[in-house]
């Protein structure tokens, strides 16, 4: 299947990130957040080679005191 935001790229649909829903990271702005196919939030970050990737957001639970 072709990505919704870039018709030249493909995805399988089994990815847990928003790419599994058809949203490729390389066309999004760095810092963009979306909910992934697994229900978790993902953010676009630049990796060491300069490309953009979906990275899962780790939620920190605050303890009530």
C-alpha positions in Angstrom: 0.0 0.0 0.0 1.1 3.5 -0.6 1.6 6.1 2.2 -1.2 8.6 2.5 1.2 11.5 2.6 3.7 10.3 0.0 2.4 8.2 -2.9 6.0 7.2 -3.9 6.6 5.3 -0.6 5.0 2.0 0.6 4.1 0.5 3.9 3.0 -3.0 5.0 0.3 -2.1 7.5 1.8 -4.3 10.3 3.9 -1.5 11.7 2.9 -0.4 15.3 3.8 3.2 14.6 1.6 5.7 12.6 3.3 4.3 9.5 1.0 1.3 9.9 -1.9 3.7 9.4 -0.2 5.1 6.3 1.6 8.2 7.7 5.3 8.2 6.7 7.6 10.1 9.0 9.8 11.6 6.3 7.0 13.9 5.1 6.1 15.1 8.6 7.8 17.9 10.5 10.2 17.0 13.3 8.3 16.9 16.6 4.9 15.9 15.1 2.9 13.6 17.4 0.4 11.0 16.2 -1.3 8.0 17.7 0.0 4.7 16.3 -1.7 1.6 15.3 -0.8 0.1 18.7 -2.7 2.9 20.5 0.5 4.6 21.8 1.7 8.0 20.9 4.7 8.4 18.5 6.8 11.5 17.7 8.9 12.2 14.6 12.6 12.5 15.5 15.7 13.0 13.4 18.1 10.0 13.7 21.9 10.0 13.4 21.9 9.7 9.6 19.6 12.7 9.2 16.4 10.9 8.3 13.1 11.2 10.2 11.7 8.2 12.0 8.7 7.5 14.3 9.8 7.1 17.9 7.5 5.9 20.6 6.8 8.4 23.4 7.5 7.1 26.8 4.8 8.3 29.2 6.0 8.8 32.8 3.3 8.2 35.4 3.3 10.7 38.2 2.8 9.2 41.6 0.2 10.8 43.9 1.7 11.9 47.2 
